[in-house]
């Protein structure tokens, strides 16, 4: 077989690069595994302290908004329902605190506040989503990198070096899959929680906006200084 000029140099460079990645890959896998375990503990803690909102409670609050249907009444209802998540009370209170602005501006404010809550939820999911995707990837890299020297050792008859390479390959695969699996479960559960949270918030905001718009057609509010 005729060697292509320069192929040996390029092959050697690739070999050096791939072997130099083994230690960073192992460190990354250990970091992912530790983060996945810590995040799982955080998930359990969040589950025990999570405020569960029933549909009937949301229905009751929406009904109370319309009686008598003033911004002050909406703020009072939010203050009375201290069992609601803080994000609900803060968002609705900020919307109802500006009865003097127009309906379009109030809708823009509500949309911005909801987007803020969505961004907070997305930020909470970013890291576990990253571990879900990168954990198995690093595990695969940790599997393939030591196999090259392991097969070379097999050709030279060094069984001990081959066994060591196989152990590293299997260990990195298991750790990568385990970290990715734990992170996937965390992201799945939290995403369901946040979707429910944002759905309830959106319903409350729409109700508050409708009540305030209806009240604005009947009352002229002075501009606050």
C-alpha positions as CSV (number, residue, x, y, z in Angstrom):
1,X,0.0,0.0,0.0
2,X,1.4,3.3,-1.1
3,X,1.4,5.9,1.7
4,X,0.1,9.4,0.8
5,X,2.7,12.0,1.4
6,X,2.1,13.7,4.7
7,X,-0.5,11.2,5.9
8,X,1.8,9.9,8.7
9,X,2.3,13.4,10.0
10,X,-1.5,14.1,9.9
11,X,-2.3,10.7,11.5
12,X,0.2,11.4,14.3
13,X,-1.3,14.8,14.9
14,X,-4.8,13.3,15.1
15,X,-3.6,10.6,17.5
16,X,-2.0,13.2,19.7
17,X,-5.2,15.4,19.7
18,X,-7.5,12.5,20.4
19,X,-5.3,11.1,23.2
20,X,-5.0,14.5,24.8
21,X,-8.8,14.7,25.0
22,X,-9.1,11.7,27.3
23,X,-8.3,13.5,30.5
24,X,-10.7,16.4,29.8
25,X,-13.4,14.0,28.8
26,X,-13.0,12.0,32.1
27,X,-13.0,15.3,34.1
28,X,-16.1,16.4,32.2
29,X,-17.9,13.1,32.9
30,X,-17.1,13.3,36.6
31,X,-18.4,16.9,36.7
32,X,-21.6,16.0,34.9
33,X,-22.2,13.0,37.2
34,X,-21.7,15.2,40.3
35,X,-24.0,17.9,38.9
36,X,-26.7,15.3,38.0
37,X,-26.6,13.9,41.5
38,X,-26.8,17.3,43.1
39,X,-29.6,18.4,40.7
40,X,-31.6,15.3,41.6
41,X,-31.4,16.2,45.2
42,X,-32.5,19.7,44.3
43,X,-35.5,18.2,42.4
44,X,-36.5,16.2,45.5
45,X,-36.3,19.4,47.6
46,X,-38.3,21.4,45.0
47,X,-40.9,18.7,45.0
48,X,-41.4,18.8,48.7
49,X,-41.6,22.6,48.8
50,X,-43.6,23.0,45.6
51,X,-46.9,24.8,45.8
52,X,-49.6,22.8,44.0
53,X,-52.4,24.9,42.5
54,X,-55.6,23.2,41.7
55,X,-57.8,24.2,38.7
56,X,-60.6,25.0,41.1
57,X,-58.5,27.5,42.9
58,X,-57.6,29.3,39.6
59,X,-61.3,29.3,38.7
60,X,-62.2,30.8,42.0
61,X,-59.6,33.6,41.7
62,X,-60.7,34.4,38.2
63,X,-64.3,34.6,39.4
64,X,-63.2,37.0,42.2
65,X,-61.4,39.3,39.8
66,X,-64.8,40.3,38.3
67,X,-66.4,41.2,41.6
68,X,-66.3,44.2,41.7
69,X,-63.7,44.1,38.9
70,X,-61.4,47.0,39.9
71,X,-57.6,47.1,39.8
72,X,-57.5,47.6,43.6
73,X,-59.7,44.5,44.0
74,X,-57.3,42.5,41.9
75,X,-54.4,43.6,44.0
76,X,-56.3,42.8,47.2
77,X,-57.2,39.3,46.0
78,X,-53.5,38.6,45.3
79,X,-52.5,39.8,48.7
80,X,-55.1,37.5,50.3
81,X,-53.9,34.5,48.4
82,X,-50.5,34.2,50.0
83,X,-50.5,30.4,49.2
84,X,-50.1,31.3,45.5
85,X,-46.5,31.2,44.1
86,X,-44.7,34.5,44.4
87,X,-44.4,34.8,40.6
88,X,-48.2,34.8,40.3
89,X,-48.7,37.5,42.9
90,X,-45.9,39.7,41.6
91,X,-47.0,39.5,38.0
92,X,-50.7,40.2,38.5
93,X,-50.0,42.9,41.1
94,X,-47.7,44.8,38.7
95,X,-50.2,44.6,35.9
96,X,-53.0,45.9,38.1
97,X,-50.8,48.6,39.5
98,X,-51.0,50.5,36.2
99,X,-54.8,51.1,35.5
100,X,-54.0,54.4,33.9
101,X,-52.2,53.0,30.8
102,X,-54.0,51.9,27.7
103,X,-55.1,48.3,27.0
104,X,-52.3,47.7,24.4
105,X,-49.6,49.0,26.7
106,X,-51.0,46.9,29.5
107,X,-51.0,43.8,27.3
108,X,-47.4,44.5,26.3
109,X,-46.5,44.8,30.0
110,X,-48.2,41.5,30.7
111,X,-46.5,39.8,27.8
112,X,-43.1,41.1,29.0
113,X,-43.7,39.8,32.6
114,X,-44.8,36.4,31.3
115,X,-41.7,36.2,29.0
116,X,-39.6,37.0,32.1
117,X,-41.1,34.0,33.9
118,X,-40.6,31.8,30.8
119,X,-36.9,32.9,30.6
120,X,-36.4,32.0,34.2
121,X,-37.9,28.6,33.6
122,X,-35.8,28.1,30.5
123,X,-32.7,29.1,32.4
124,X,-33.4,26.5,35.0
125,X,-33.7,23.8,32.4
126,X,-30.6,24.8,30.3
127,X,-28.0,23.0,32.4
128,X,-29.8,19.7,32.7
129,X,-30.7,19.7,29.0
130,X,-27.0,20.2,28.3
131,X,-26.0,17.3,30.5
132,X,-28.7,15.2,28.8
133,X,-27.1,15.8,25.4
134,X,-23.4,16.0,26.2
135,X,-23.2,13.2,28.8
136,X,-23.7,10.4,26.3
137,X,-21.5,12.2,23.8
138,X,-18.6,12.5,26.3
139,X,-19.3,8.8,27.2
140,X,-18.9,7.8,23.6
141,X,-15.7,9.8,23.3
142,X,-14.3,8.2,26.4
143,X,-15.2,4.8,24.8
144,X,-13.4,5.4,21.5
145,X,-10.3,7.3,22.6
146,X,-8.7,4.5,24.6
147,X,-9.6,1.8,22.1
148,X,-7.0,2.9,19.6
149,X,-4.1,2.3,22.0
150,X,-5.9,-0.8,23.3
151,X,-6.0,-2.4,19.8
152,X,-2.4,-1.4,19.2
153,X,-1.5,-3.1,22.5
154,X,-3.4,-6.2,21.4
155,X,-1.4,-6.3,18.2
156,X,1.8,-6.2,20.3
157,X,0.5,-8.9,22.6
158,X,0.1,-6.7,25.6
159,X,-3.1,-8.0,27.1
160,X,-2.8,-5.9,30.3
161,X,-2.8,-2.6,28.3
162,X,-5.8,-3.8,26.3
163,X,-7.7,-4.7,29.5
164,X,-7.0,-1.3,31.0
165,X,-8.2,0.4,27.8
166,X,-11.4,-1.6,27.8
167,X,-12.1,-0.8,31.5
168,X,-11.7,2.9,30.8
169,X,-14.0,2.6,27.8
170,X,-16.7,0.8,29.7
171,X,-16.5,3.1,32.7
172,X,-16.8,6.3,30.7
173,X,-19.8,4.9,28.7
174,X,-21.7,4.0,31.9
175,X,-21.0,7.3,33.6
176,X,-22.0,9.3,30.5
177,X,-25.3,7.4,30.1
178,X,-26.0,7.6,33.8
179,X,-25.5,11.4,34.0
180,X,-27.5,11.9,30.8
181,X,-30.3,9.7,32.1
182,X,-30.6,11.4,35.5
183,X,-30.5,14.9,33.8
184,X,-33.2,13.8,31.3
185,X,-35.5,12.8,34.2
186,X,-34.9,16.1,36.0
187,X,-35.6,18.1,32.8
188,X,-38.7,16.1,32.0
189,X,-40.3,16.6,35.4
190,X,-39.3,20.3,35.8
191,X,-40.5,21.0,32.3
192,X,-44.0,19.6,33.1
193,X,-44.0,21.7,36.3
194,X,-43.0,24.9,34.5
195,X,-45.6,24.3,31.7
196,X,-48.3,24.0,34.3
197,X,-47.0,27.1,36.1
198,X,-46.9,29.2,33.0
199,X,-50.3,28.0,31.9
200,X,-51.9,29.1,35.2
201,X,-50.1,32.4,35.0
202,X,-51.3,33.1,31.5
203,X,-54.9,32.3,32.5
204,X,-54.7,34.7,35.5
205,X,-53.1,37.5,33.3
206,X,-55.7,37.2,30.6
207,X,-58.5,37.4,33.2
208,X,-56.9,40.4,34.9
209,X,-56.5,42.2,31.6
210,X,-60.0,41.5,30.5
211,X,-61.4,42.7,33.9
212,X,-59.3,45.9,33.8
213,X,-60.2,46.6,30.2
214,X,-63.9,46.3,31.0
215,X,-63.5,48.5,34.0
216,X,-61.5,51.1,32.0
217,X,-64.4,51.6,29.6
218,X,-66.5,52.6,32.6
219,X,-64.0,54.6,34.7
220,X,-61.3,57.1,33.8
221,X,-58.3,56.7,36.0
222,X,-56.1,59.7,36.8
223,X,-52.4,59.4,35.7
224,X,-50.2,58.6,38.7
225,X,-47.4,60.9,39.4
